[in-house]
Amino acid sequence: MNPTPAAHELRERPVQLRGSALARAVLRLFGWRLAWSGLPSAQGVIVAYPHTSNWDFPLTMLAKWGTGIPVHFWAKDSLFRVPLFGRWLRAIGGVPVVRGSPQGIVGAMVQQMQAARAEGRTFWLALAPEGTRSRGSGWRTGFYRVADGADVPVALGIIDYATRRVGIDSVWQLSGDLDADLACFAERLAPVRGRHHDQAAPVRAARQEESRR
């Protein structure tokens, strides 16, 4: 009987970026270390876990600047039509998503990821799969469908208050088996602790109604 396939870790990280020394210094000043050893490819999806505090945002922004990853994130397309605010959203990595598009949010993002690969652009999408700081039933699976559809790796981004590390813990190539891959991620992320860890969602697929939001 063949073993259940699961994601495998990509240990080769040839994509090295020049981040901000100032951002890394600020993290050190507050007692945090940057988890970073490069990326395996120019495109992929980052999941940030766990998300349990408002402090997570400034920490992840410092990590973004410290690593130099040009991270993108989803935002409603209507926000980009607001003067100045829309321009600012694009400047910090916002990607407009048209919810009524024929291919859906995931399909639209897969197309943008594939276009970035064809054009040789670095494009990493960052998402918080829990979707909220409150404890949910599990992870929303949009990140998985984007990575699987675009055939790009998934990086486990951590905000670990136990070891005071923030950044990229590891990067994985998906197997196509959602439950097996999430079980693999759960094992890797088991030691990671959020600021309010009792609010962290378990690393498994959320109930169907949550996953589709």
Secondary structure as a PSIPRED ss2 file (coil, helix, strand):
# PSIPRED VFORMAT (PSIPRED V4.0)

   1 M C   1.000  0.000  0.000
   2 N C   1.000  0.000  0.000
   3 P C   1.000  0.000  0.000
   4 T C   1.000  0.000  0.000
   5 P C   1.000  0.000  0.000
   6 A C   1.000  0.000  0.000
   7 A C   1.000  0.000  0.000
   8 H E   0.000  0.000  1.000
   9 E E   0.000  0.000  1.000
  10 L C   1.000  0.000  0.000
  11 R C   1.000  0.000  0.000
  12 E C   1.000  0.000  0.000
  13 R C   1.000  0.000  0.000
  14 P C   1.000  0.000  0.000
  15 V E   0.000  0.000  1.000
  16 Q C   1.000  0.000  0.000
  17 L C   1.000  0.000  0.000
  18 R C   1.000  0.000  0.000
  19 G C   1.000  0.000  0.000
  20 S C   1.000  0.000  0.000
  21 A H   0.000  1.000  0.000
  22 L H   0.000  1.000  0.000
  23 A H   0.000  1.000  0.000
  24 R H   0.000  1.000  0.000
  25 A H   0.000  1.000  0.000
  26 V H   0.000  1.000  0.000
  27 L H   0.000  1.000  0.000
  28 R H   0.000  1.000  0.000
  29 L H   0.000  1.000  0.000
  30 F C   1.000  0.000  0.000
  31 G C   1.000  0.000  0.000
  32 W C   1.000  0.000  0.000
  33 R E   0.000  0.000  1.000
  34 L E   0.000  0.000  1.000
  35 A E   0.000  0.000  1.000
  36 W C   1.000  0.000  0.000
  37 S C   1.000  0.000  0.000
  38 G C   1.000  0.000  0.000
  39 L E   0.000  0.000  1.000
  40 P C   1.000  0.000  0.000
  41 S C   1.000  0.000  0.000
  42 A C   1.000  0.000  0.000
  43 Q E   0.000  0.000  1.000
  44 G E   0.000  0.000  1.000
  45 V E   0.000  0.000  1.000
  46 I E   0.000  0.000  1.000
  47 V E   0.000  0.000  1.000
  48 A E   0.000  0.000  1.000
  49 Y E   0.000  0.000  1.000
  50 P C   1.000  0.000  0.000
  51 H C   1.000  0.000  0.000
  52 T C   1.000  0.000  0.000
  53 S C   1.000  0.000  0.000
  54 N C   1.000  0.000  0.000
  55 W C   1.000  0.000  0.000
  56 D H   0.000  1.000  0.000
  57 F H   0.000  1.000  0.000
  58 P H   0.000  1.000  0.000
  59 L H   0.000  1.000  0.000
  60 T H   0.000  1.000  0.000
  61 M H   0.000  1.000  0.000
  62 L H   0.000  1.000  0.000
  63 A H   0.000  1.000  0.000
  64 K H   0.000  1.000  0.000
  65 W H   0.000  1.000  0.000
  66 G H   0.000  1.000  0.000
  67 T H   0.000  1.000  0.000
  68 G C   1.000  0.000  0.000
  69 I C   1.000  0.000  0.000
  70 P C   1.000  0.000  0.000
  71 V E   0.000  0.000  1.000
  72 H E   0.000  0.000  1.000
  73 F E   0.000  0.000  1.000
  74 W E   0.000  0.000  1.000
  75 A E   0.000  0.000  1.000
  76 K E   0.000  0.000  1.000
  77 D H   0.000  1.000  0.000
  78 S H   0.000  1.000  0.000
  79 L H   0.000  1.000  0.000
  80 F H   0.000  1.000  0.000
  81 R H   0.000  1.000  0.000
  82 V C   1.000  0.000  0.000
  83 P C   1.000  0.000  0.000
  84 L C   1.000  0.000  0.000
  85 F H   0.000  1.000  0.000
  86 G H   0.000  1.000  0.000
  87 R H   0.000  1.000  0.000
  88 W H   0.000  1.000  0.000
  89 L H   0.000  1.000  0.000
  90 R H   0.000  1.000  0.000
  91 A H   0.000  1.000  0.000
  92 I C   1.000  0.000  0.000
  93 G C   1.000  0.000  0.000
  94 G E   0.000  0.000  1.000
  95 V E   0.000  0.000  1.000
  96 P E   0.000  0.000  1.000
  97 V E   0.000  0.000  1.000
  98 V C   1.000  0.000  0.000
  99 R C   1.000  0.000  0.000
 100 G C   1.000  0.000  0.000
 101 S C   1.000  0.000  0.000
 102 P C   1.000  0.000  0.000
 103 Q C   1.000  0.000  0.000
 104 G H   0.000  1.000  0.000
 105 I H   0.000  1.000  0.000
 106 V H   0.000  1.000  0.000
 107 G H   0.000  1.000  0.000
 108 A H   0.000  1.000  0.000
 109 M H   0.000  1.000  0.000
 110 V H   0.000  1.000  0.000
 111 Q H   0.000  1.000  0.000
 112 Q H   0.000  1.000  0.000
 113 M H   0.000  1.000  0.000
 114 Q H   0.000  1.000  0.000
 115 A H   0.000  1.000  0.000
 116 A H   0.000  1.000  0.000
 117 R H   0.000  1.000  0.000
 118 A H   0.000  1.000  0.000
 119 E H   0.000  1.000  0.000
 120 G C   1.000  0.000  0.000
 121 R C   1.000  0.000  0.000
 122 T C   1.000  0.000  0.000
 123 F E   0.000  0.000  1.000
 124 W E   0.000  0.000  1.000
 125 L E   0.000  0.000  1.000
 126 A E   0.000  0.000  1.000
 127 L E   0.000  0.000  1.000
 128 A C   1.000  0.000  0.000
 129 P C   1.000  0.000  0.000
 130 E C   1.000  0.000  0.000
 131 G C   1.000  0.000  0.000
 132 T C   1.000  0.000  0.000
 133 R C   1.000  0.000  0.000
 134 S C   1.000  0.000  0.000
 135 R C   1.000  0.000  0.000
 136 G C   1.000  0.000  0.000
 137 S C   1.000  0.000  0.000
 138 G C   1.000  0.000  0.000
 139 W E   0.000  0.000  1.000
 140 R C   1.000  0.000  0.000
 141 T C   1.000  0.000  0.000
 142 G H   0.000  1.000  0.000
 143 F H   0.000  1.000  0.000
 144 Y H   0.000  1.000  0.000
 145 R H   0.000  1.000  0.000
 146 V H   0.000  1.000  0.000
 147 A H   0.000  1.000  0.000
 148 D H   0.000  1.000  0.000
 149 G H   0.000  1.000  0.000
 150 A H   0.000  1.000  0.000
 151 D C   1.000  0.000  0.000
 152 V C   1.000  0.000  0.000
 153 P C   1.000  0.000  0.000
 154 V E   0.000  0.000  1.000
 155 A E   0.000  0.000  1.000
 156 L E   0.000  0.000  1.000
 157 G E   0.000  0.000  1.000
 158 I E   0.000  0.000  1.000
 159 I E   0.000  0.000  1.000
 160 D E   0.000  0.000  1.000
 161 Y C   1.000  0.000  0.000
 162 A C   1.000  0.000  0.000
 163 T C   1.000  0.000  0.000
 164 R C   1.000  0.000  0.000
 165 R E   0.000  0.000  1.000
 166 V E   0.000  0.000  1.000
 167 G E   0.000  0.000  1.000
 168 I E   0.000  0.000  1.000
 169 D E   0.000  0.000  1.000
 170 S E   0.000  0.000  1.000
 171 V E   0.000  0.000  1.000
 172 W E   0.000  0.000  1.000
 173 Q E   0.000  0.000  1.000
 174 L C   1.000  0.000  0.000
 175 S C   1.000  0.000  0.000
 176 G C   1.000  0.000  0.000
 177 D C   1.000  0.000  0.000
 178 L H   0.000  1.000  0.000
 179 D H   0.000  1.000  0.000
 180 A H   0.000  1.000  0.000
 181 D H   0.000  1.000  0.000
 182 L H   0.000  1.000  0.000
 183 A H   0.000  1.000  0.000
 184 C H   0.000  1.000  0.000
 185 F H   0.000  1.000  0.000
 186 A H   0.000  1.000  0.000
 187 E H   0.000  1.000  0.000
 188 R H   0.000  1.000  0.000
 189 L H   0.000  1.000  0.000
 190 A C   1.000  0.000  0.000
 191 P C   1.000  0.000  0.000
 192 V C   1.000  0.000  0.000
 193 R C   1.000  0.000  0.000
 194 G C   1.000  0.000  0.000
 195 R C   1.000  0.000  0.000
 196 H C   1.000  0.000  0.000
 197 H H   0.000  1.000  0.000
 198 D H   0.000  1.000  0.000
 199 Q H   0.000  1.000  0.000
 200 A C   1.000  0.000  0.000
 201 A C   1.000  0.000  0.000
 202 P C   1.000  0.000  0.000
 203 V C   1.000  0.000  0.000
 204 R C   1.000  0.000  0.000
 205 A E   0.000  0.000  1.000
 206 A C   1.000  0.000  0.000
 207 R C   1.000  0.000  0.000
 208 Q H   0.000  1.000  0.000
 209 E H   0.000  1.000  0.000
 210 E H   0.000  1.000  0.000
 211 S H   0.000  1.000  0.000
 212 R C   1.000  0.000  0.000
 213 R C   1.000  0.000  0.000
